[in-house]
Amino acid sequence: MAKRNTSQRRAIRDVFDSTDRPLSTQEVLDAAQHHKSGIGIATIYRTLKLLIEEDWLVTVTLPNEPPRYERAGKPHHHHFYCLRCKRAFEVPGCVELLDTLIPPGFVLQGHDLVLNGLCVECAGNTEPGST
């Protein structure tokens, strides 16, 4: 059964189409409210679930953080997590030397790499907690 493409769902899709980094549920809500007033958190959760089921979005898992979401079908990449502003960013490409890190006899079948530190905006800001 096809799901309706409501104005709220279009607003959420527009958020991801105009963003090049993984977004938290709160970031999706904040951005979607600029596209469509009155959109609520329950709609965000329902739509995220639907878009994942449709393989339009994928979940980005960061250690000790709530999930983030990004468009599906992107080339292989990793993520950078800013410890100050709590935003996640895409890091294109992959590290070539992963095979050299694997113990002899082990077979690598996949990997996740999350870098963390300060994003360019936060690195220039010396006050802790400021964004």
Summary of the structure (lengths in Angstrom):
residues: 131
radius of gyration: 17.2
end to end distance: 43.7
largest distance: 56.2
contacts: 315
relative contact order: 0.14
helix: 33%
strand: 18%
